[in-house]
Amino acid sequence: MTDQPDSTRSGDEVPIEKQPDDSKALPTSDAPPREGEEYSGEDYGSEERFIFTPPIDIYETDEGLVLHADLPGVSLETLDLQVQDNKLTLFGRVSPPAPPEAQLTHCEYRVGDFLRSFILSDEVDHDRIRATLNNGVLRVVLPKARKSEPRRIQVQTD
Amino acid sequence: MPIFRWGQAWGGAFRDLEREVDRLLQGVNLTFEGVRFGRQYPPLNLYELPDEYLLTAELPGTRSEDLELTVAGGILTLKGRRDELKDVPEEKFRRSERFHGNWQRSVTIPDRVRDEEMTAEFNDGILKVHLPKGEETSPRQIPVVESHDS
């Protein structure tokens, strides 16, 4: 067993949008912006924001795949997780850690939003995907679709 | 020493999942362009406000009990670890881009900080350390005495 059951993990259940509302379109087409690329999100008026690709781990368990993504600064309220047409998209908005009047005197990382998309194979049971968010890490469980039993076909000779 | 695990090569039942929509389609040659990676861990920012300095770090997935902050001799040391996937066998990984392991960083505290009043908060994987400013110490005049060496 490589994976603990969910009941032993803390973390907030993330709702997964199956049919995203078009009015809340994520800032992506089929080509998400590159690291540090600026975009103007409609939610923010003309404010320029950065967007980053979050690092992920994917590992296999008996029941399917588990994906972990680092989304520091993202909370349940600012996370969008959507499944649409075999595409799983995560988008997390991040607020600056310091008040606007703060002077940034030493900078090793830039603050921005997180965006990443994946194509799901048919072997993933879309209806049973579930996700939790804990301490800025998103954990998505992608269960294998249950296979039907192979059926024996009698071959009869004439 | 941080440990980076490299996922197994492509293949297996879920191969399609790994076909990401973005530039990772470029194949097996996974570079970390685009992934925040390969620099000192964790990256730190320092902000200055009228009455305090604010040190921030991104530490997603670190539990607060695995975080240790100590101050001594004007140096603030941050220590911690993240190893929640240590029980997953290496061959089970398809992708491994996240930092795992122990880390430590030390920063020199600005002079006029009141060490004893420092506080820290940790939410959504973001650590904020508040360093309250003390009184501006006025420079002390050191009298220069003429020496009468002959």
Interface residues (C-beta under 8 A of the other chain):
Chain A: T2 D3 D30 A31 P32 R34 E35 F52 T53 P54 P55 I56 D57 I58 Y59 E60 T61 G64 L65 H68 D70 L71 P72 G73 V74 S75 K87 P97 A98 P99 E101 A102 Q103 L104 T105 H106 C107 E108 Y109 R116 S117 F118 I119 L120 S121 D122 E123 V124 N134 N135 G136 V137 L142 K144
Chain B: G7 G12 A13 F14 R15 D16 L17 E18 R19 E20 V21 D22 R23 F32 E33 G34 V35 R36 F37 R39 Q40 P43 L44 N45 L46 Y47 E48 L49 P50 Y53 L54 T56 E58 L59 P60 G61 T62 R63 L85 D87 V88 P89 K92 F93 R94 R95 S96 E97 R98 F99 D124 G125 I126 K128
